[in-house]
Amino acid sequence: MTTEEYFDYVKKVLNYKPNVIIDDGADLVATVHKEMPELIPNILGGSEETTSGVKRLKAMHAQGVLKFPMIDVNDALSKYLFDNRYGTGQSVWDGFIRTTNMIVAGKTVVIAGYGWCGRGAAMRAAGFGAHVVVTEVDPHKACEALMDGFRVMSMDEAAKIGDIFLTFTGNIHVIRKEHIEKMKNGVVLGNAGHFDVEISKPDLLALSDHVEQLRDNIDTYVMKDGRRINLLGEGRLTNLACADGHPIEIMDLSFSLQLESALYVYTHKLEKGLYPVPVETDRAVMESKLAALGINIDTMTAEQVEYMRSWQE
Ligand SMILES: NC(=O)c1ccc[n+]([C@@H]2O[C@H](COP(=O)([O-])OP(=O)(O)OC[C@H]3O[C@@H](n4cnc5c(N)ncnc54)[C@H](O)[C@@H]3O)[C@@H](O)[C@H]2O)c1
């Protein structure tokens, strides 16, 4: 779809009112605010799926430019503990293995960003028998990675020893010129953050003599010094560009939260701003997941409820 086709489609859909938006990455919200503000009065509000989208909405809200209410689905427990950690953690490796058919055991895997996605992927890499290295900018996350049993170092150091590099930061140019220059011949780079900007493609291109397509979804940048650096899925999300994304057994949670949040926006008159998913909704989604799996959990007795509330015993 071209940008013009996308804009035409958005205008057509948002012409009806009232509208509730279900977004991922805040792409639709940003498009409406920047390109077609005349449609804003048709929008009651909406819900946002992912970490990067919530960051953009927080920035819009802080600048006072967000013109309708949005619900932050990403920060519900039923979302990030599962979709980001176990969904991305598995599907990024699905994409990697389908595309490269490489063995992961014994390789040094560099995970950039030890948030919910990165820690899921690190956990699975360890399960495959990889040597896992984590890079971070947050000292708490870095120390968590260390105590989870992984090596922690700067990307500058990791660049020299990694065989496989995967980025999960939502940030820009996490792998760039000075890192690419230090990498070994034959390394594989993939991204599973939000956009194809975590690995600097302009820097890869500038350092290359030419680019070859090694196999579907693998571009080999042949460096001027002869080293071959392989990029998965043009630096787009490895789990989506090179595989089928998360299994439905994970997406059912995220989609339930999205639907419940959209209904909440539809049935409540909310002021413009960013709202959390109501805790009862978050809990109800997880309860229905367990019920669907046929798993029972305990309920506190009246005595236990009382004991937990009391400070005198
Ligand atoms: N591929 C998918 O299907 C999928 C699913 C969910 C989320 N995401 C995206 O993945 C990204 C990460 O999501 P998350 O929930 O793990 O976020 P998060 O905020 O929990 O973690 C991101 C981590 O990256 C770290 N970081 C930021 N800049 C860095 C840098 N330059 N070097 C090293 N670390 C850096 C942060 O300190 C943080 O710990 C987001 O862009 C999110 O939208 C992708």
The ligand as an SDF file (V2000), in Angstrom:
LIG
                    3D

 44 48  0  0  0  0  0  0  0  0999 V2000
    8.3620   -7.6460   17.5760 N   0  0  0  0  0  0  0  0  0  0  0  0
    7.1830   -7.6160   18.2090 C   0  0  0  0  0  0  0  0  0  0  0  0
    6.2480   -8.3480   17.8900 O   0  0  0  0  0  0  0  0  0  0  0  0
    7.0340   -6.6880   19.3710 C   0  0  0  0  0  0  0  0  0  0  0  0
    6.1030   -6.9840   20.3840 C   0  0  0  0  0  0  0  0  0  0  0  0
    6.0030   -6.0950   21.4730 C   0  0  0  0  0  0  0  0  0  0  0  0
    6.8050   -4.9440   21.5010 C   0  0  0  0  0  0  0  0  0  0  0  0
    7.6600   -4.6860   20.4490 N   0  0  0  0  0  0  0  0  0  0  0  0
    8.5250   -3.4980   20.4110 C   0  0  0  0  0  0  0  0  0  0  0  0
    9.7990   -3.9000   20.9320 O   0  0  0  0  0  0  0  0  0  0  0  0
   10.4380   -2.7860   21.5470 C   0  0  0  0  0  0  0  0  0  0  0  0
   10.8070   -3.1550   22.9820 C   0  0  0  0  0  0  0  0  0  0  0  0
    9.6090   -3.4310   23.7240 O   0  0  0  0  0  0  0  0  0  0  0  0
    9.6750   -3.7680   25.2920 P   0  0  0  0  0  0  0  0  0  0  0  0
    8.2910   -3.9940   25.7250 O   0  0  0  0  0  0  0  0  0  0  0  0
   10.7250   -4.7920   25.5410 O   0  0  0  0  0  0  0  0  0  0  0  0
   10.1840   -2.3340   25.8280 O   0  0  0  0  0  0  0  0  0  0  0  0
   10.9060   -2.0030   27.2030 P   0  0  0  0  0  0  0  0  0  0  0  0
   10.7630   -0.5260   27.3610 O   0  0  0  0  0  0  0  0  0  0  0  0
   10.4600   -2.9310   28.2670 O   0  0  0  0  0  0  0  0  0  0  0  0
   12.4430   -2.3680   26.8700 O   0  0  0  0  0  0  0  0  0  0  0  0
   13.2770   -1.6390   26.0120 C   0  0  0  0  0  0  0  0  0  0  0  0
   14.6610   -1.6860   26.6350 C   0  0  0  0  0  0  0  0  0  0  0  0
   15.6080   -1.1600   25.7020 O   0  0  0  0  0  0  0  0  0  0  0  0
   16.5580   -0.4410   26.4510 C   0  0  0  0  0  0  0  0  0  0  0  0
   17.2800    0.4720   25.5620 N   0  0  0  0  0  0  0  0  0  0  0  0
   16.8660    1.6720   25.0600 C   0  0  0  0  0  0  0  0  0  0  0  0
   17.8430    2.1880   24.2820 N   0  0  0  0  0  0  0  0  0  0  0  0
   18.8630    1.3020   24.2830 C   0  0  0  0  0  0  0  0  0  0  0  0
   20.1470    1.2720   23.6700 C   0  0  0  0  0  0  0  0  0  0  0  0
   20.5840    2.2800   22.9050 N   0  0  0  0  0  0  0  0  0  0  0  0
   20.9390    0.1920   23.8860 N   0  0  0  0  0  0  0  0  0  0  0  0
   20.5250   -0.8330   24.6680 C   0  0  0  0  0  0  0  0  0  0  0  0
   19.3200   -0.8540   25.2850 N   0  0  0  0  0  0  0  0  0  0  0  0
   18.5110    0.1940   25.0890 C   0  0  0  0  0  0  0  0  0  0  0  0
   15.7420    0.2540   27.5440 C   0  0  0  0  0  0  0  0  0  0  0  0
   16.5500    0.6600   28.6280 O   0  0  0  0  0  0  0  0  0  0  0  0
   14.7610   -0.8320   27.9130 C   0  0  0  0  0  0  0  0  0  0  0  0
   15.2140   -1.6410   28.9830 O   0  0  0  0  0  0  0  0  0  0  0  0
    9.4400   -1.6330   21.4470 C   0  0  0  0  0  0  0  0  0  0  0  0
    9.7470   -0.8750   20.2990 O   0  0  0  0  0  0  0  0  0  0  0  0
    8.1020   -2.3180   21.2550 C   0  0  0  0  0  0  0  0  0  0  0  0
    7.1410   -1.5100   20.6210 O   0  0  0  0  0  0  0  0  0  0  0  0
    7.8140   -5.5470   19.4250 C   0  0  0  0  0  0  0  0  0  0  0  0
  1  2  1  0
  2  3  2  0
  2  4  1  0
  4  5  1  0
  4 44  2  0
  5  6  2  0
  6  7  1  0
  7  8  2  0
  8  9  1  0
  8 44  1  0
  9 10  1  0
  9 42  1  0
 10 11  1  0
 11 12  1  0
 11 40  1  0
 12 13  1  0
 13 14  1  0
 14 15  2  0
 14 16  1  0
 14 17  1  0
 17 18  1  0
 18 19  2  0
 18 20  1  0
 18 21  1  0
 21 22  1  0
 22 23  1  0
 23 24  1  0
 23 38  1  0
 24 25  1  0
 25 26  1  0
 25 36  1  0
 26 27  1  0
 26 35  1  0
 27 28  2  0
 28 29  1  0
 29 30  1  0
 29 35  2  0
 30 31  1  0
 30 32  2  0
 32 33  1  0
 33 34  2  0
 34 35  1  0
 36 37  1  0
 36 38  1  0
 38 39  1  0
 40 41  1  0
 40 42  1  0
 42 43  1  0
M  CHG  2   8   1  16  -1
M  END
$$$$
